[in-house]
Amino acid sequence: MTIIGGIVALGWIKQSQQSDRLRRLSGVALFSTLSPRELKIIDGMLHDRHYLANEVIFDEGEEGQALYILLSGRIHICRTREQDNAVITDVIAELAAGNFFGDVALLDNSPRSAQARAAENCDVAVFFRADFSSLLETNAVIGYKISLELARLISRRLRDSMADSTRIEAL
């Protein structure tokens, strides 16, 4: 009887952990329109990775092959530039849990425009382009929903960058 109770308790803990992860994933803007069943399908396609503080997740110029969802910790997005014969690294964004990055890699294999580095120990869920392409073929509705959110995100970024430019450049 104790063994059975132990198994039941372990099952409850595992279910609780899965529910917590699905709850965190549902808070990610890219997945905000997915139903719980659809979210569970996506969760099954994600690959867990752990990075230590200061570890490079991907480098500027590398071929993009995946989108990363930050589950815990913080990430710095950095760009390098040369100034007075020295290479300077600028942190252009700091992301916290619930954010995602590297999203354009789902659409093409162009070089990364920046480096992603763990600012502290972090856990990420990785969504590879190959898995996304497979999803588009096997479950078009989920693929459509994610693609639409991705398009909305990219168009928002474009509008924001145009608003940040001087009026003359935007015209």
Order of alpha helices (4+ residues) and beta strands (2+ residues): alpha-alpha-beta-beta-beta-beta-beta-beta-beta-beta-alpha-alpha-alpha
